Amino acid sequence: MSPKSAQDNMVPEAQGLKYNKFEMTLFLTQLAWRSTYDERMASQDPNQTSVTEAQGQILKRWKALMDSEKELAGKEENFSPAVKREMAVYEWRYKRLEATMDTPQKE
């Protein structure tokens, strides 16, 4: 037995993490929203609070859509093109609101 094959038997086979692209996008978006929630809600700026509330509603709808589609799809997690488009729209809406927060306000 050659040393290489003995070494191959000792090292476990690498197994990568498998994740759904849509779930990961939703997770990262929720994480970003939660990290800024307290600061924005404590702000005296009504625009910040309304944008934060609107983003929360978008995330709630996005998660509800994801959960209902996962139930229907079962283990396959193959979403229809219409559902993928709808999830992309939720992502776009959230990011568009976030972009309004990043741009300086004209006074």
N, C-alpha and C positions, 0 to 999 in steps of 0.2 A: 504494500500500500504506500503510495507516494505521500510525502508530507502535505502537499496541497489538498488532496482529497480528505485527509484527516482533519485539516484545518477547516475545510468547508463543512464538515459534519458538526464541528463544535460551535460554529457561529450560526445563530438562528437566522432564518430567512427574514429579510427586511419586509416589513409590511407598512405601507403608507396609510395615512389617515384618509378616509373617504368622507367627503362632505358635499352637501348640496350647495351649489353656487348661490342660489336664491336665499337659502337659510343663512349662509355666511354673510351675505349682503345685509339682510335684515338684522342679524345679530350685531354687526358692526355699527349699523345706523342707530340701533337702540342704545348701544353703548355710548356713542357720541352724544345722543340726545340726553341720556341720563347724566352724563358728566357735566353738562352745562345747565341742566334744569334748575337747580337751586339758585345759581347765580342770576340767571335770567328772570326767574319769578320774583326774586328779591329786588330786582331793578325797579327804578322809578319810571323807566321808559315804557309806556304802554305798548309800543311797537314790539319790543322784545317779549313781553308777556304774551301778546296775542300770537306772535309767530311761534313761540314755544308751545302754546296750547294747540295751534293748528297742526304743528308737527306731531304732537302727541296723538291727535285724531287720525292723522295719516298713518302713523305707526300702528295704531289699534286696528284700523281697517286692513292694512297690509298683513298683519299677523293673523287676523280672522280669515282672510282669503287663503293664506298659506296653510293654516290648520285645516280648513274645510277641504281644500284640494288634496292635502296629504291623506285625509281620511278616505276620500273617494279613490285616490290612486293606489292606496295600499302601500305595499313595500316597494313598488316600482318607482314611485316618485317622478314619473314622467309627466310633466305638466303639458297641457295643450298649448298651442301657440297663442291662443287668445288669453289664457291665464298668464303666460309669460309676458305678453304685452302689457297686461293690466298691472303686473308686478313692476315692470319697468316704468310704467306711468307713475306709480306710487313713489318709486325711487327718485324719478325726475322731479316730482312735486316737492318732495322733502329737500332735495339738494337745491332746488330753485329758491325755496324759502330760506335755506341756510345761506345761500349766496346773497340774499337781500340783507342778511344780518352782517355779512362781512364787508359790504360796501359802505363807505362813509355816508352819513345822512346829510343832505343839503339843508341848510337853515336859512 
